[in-house]
Amino acid sequence: MARASDMHSLEFKLPDLGEGLTEAEIVRWLVEVGDLVVVDQPVVEVETAKAMVEVPCPYGGVVTARFGEEGTELPVGAPLLTVAVGATPATDGTEAGGAREAAAPTATDAGASPRPDTGPARGEASGNVLVGYGTGAAPARRRRLRPAGPTPAAALASVGPDAAATAPGPDRTAPASGLTNGHRGDGPVPVISPLVRRLARENGLDLRELTGSGPDGLILRADVEYALRAAAAQGRPATSTLTEPRPEAVTAPASAPTAPGETRLPLKGVRGAVADKLSRSRREIPDATCWVDADATELMRARAAMNASGGPKISLLALLARICTAALARFPELNSTVDTAAREVVQLDRVHLGFAAQTGRGLVVPVVRDAHTRDAESLTAEFARLTEAAHAGALTPAELTGGTFTLNNYGVFGVDGSTPIINHPEAAMLGVGRIVPKPWVHEGELAVRQVVQLSLTFDHRVCDGGTAGGFLRYVADCVEQPAVLLRTL
């Protein structure tokens, strides 16, 4: 049995999951208070705006507190749980009480604000890397000065970690990172969270006047909130009223009353991310759409011949993707993005091809990296891998971002045409409808052919209709006569 003096409590915070994500929703806890965890053991499953992620804990020991119920949204840097390192699982009331007494101050501190002095200690570092914590022991960081005498944490120690985790944080009379005596100067402000910047901007607070309590002076959300409260206490005006939610919980805006017959569904997670991206696309991109019907009979015959020759089967989506990459090589204007700040069109020399996939969690757009370097067999395998991961909710943020052009096969829904919304910040999207038998004039005679409608939505800032029409016509020519592709192979 480990003695309380041998134990020390470490706080594990929600790490930066990458790709600019600033919050995540707790979907399912994988451990309970009192469980023994090992280094890099997954402890919680969270849902970001891009993917479902199992988060591993970088510490080994006994879980003494959890922060947030399932369904709670947490910002990056908020406490997830505390671990008593050096403890063993509780087998009787005495040992469990010792672990709780060791952990209660940490749980209470976590309720007040993210602490700057937590991290791997005594060699208990993680070997697994999620953005936000590293693989080595954390460097020594300054500790906050606390008033002498008993603290609320001490009063909660005898109650246990659950009470400590849910109790409000201590009411401090001054911010942990109060205003400095002078300006920081013209150097960069140590802030990485856009939420922190927005909070300061909306309340008229100059971040250069703050000293951050995070690692290497990083300014945290708690620092801004305490500075604003200090300013209010001194009678200085603020541009908006600041509420004081627990820093580890994201307070959702109050929902409007539900009228009879209404059902209100929150726009959050994947659905919220899709809504934000589509709205931004409509606001910022002056898009236009052109379309054409094409005879896909020869393309279907070519695919059947490929699959009859043995080896891995080639998917239709892979052939369409191969046609897209060839078309983008001829019309590079459509593989670009617009830098609105610099008023420049940025043409890209690599094609990272996104494709729309409908899943139980909503619409996602996985990205095939360097699609222009892949043949049809490689594209088929990558499409299959990413689709399987999408349906399992296992796509990583990196696999859902960075696309330069999107292929949208909405024909799987049994529809012929659509006017796609561009996947911001890309410049174009090719839509493919269902391939169905239709009457068609072929070689001067009426015949039944396999016909598909192709539509191209493009950013009119990057090119004019001539370029867009040329791209779409080349795609249609390759669909009607796959031998056209031989010129680019």
Secondary structure as UniProt FT lines:
FT   HELIX           4..6
FT   STRAND          8..13
FT   TURN            19..20
FT   STRAND          23..29
FT   TURN            33..34
FT   STRAND          36..37
FT   TURN            39..40
FT   STRAND          41..47
FT   STRAND          52..57
FT   STRAND          61..66
FT   TURN            70..71
FT   STRAND          73..75
FT   TURN            76..77
FT   STRAND          79..85
FT   HELIX           93..112
FT   TURN            116..117
FT   TURN            122..123
FT   TURN            131..132
FT   HELIX           152..157
FT   TURN            158..159
FT   HELIX           161..166
FT   TURN            176..177
FT   HELIX           194..202
FT   TURN            203..204
FT   HELIX           207..209
FT   HELIX           215..217
FT   HELIX           221..233
FT   TURN            234..235
FT   TURN            247..248
FT   TURN            260..261
FT   HELIX           269..284
FT   STRAND          287..295
FT   HELIX           297..308
FT   HELIX           316..330
FT   HELIX           332..334
FT   STRAND          336..339
FT   TURN            340..343
FT   STRAND          344..347
FT   STRAND          353..355
FT   STRAND          357..359
FT   TURN            360..361
FT   STRAND          362..364
FT   STRAND          367..368
FT   TURN            369..370
FT   HELIX           371..373
FT   HELIX           376..391
FT   TURN            392..393
FT   HELIX           397..400
FT   STRAND          405..409
FT   HELIX           410..413
FT   TURN            424..425
FT   STRAND          428..432
FT   STRAND          436..442
FT   TURN            443..444
FT   STRAND          445..459
FT   TURN            460..462
FT   HELIX           465..480
FT   HELIX           482..488
//
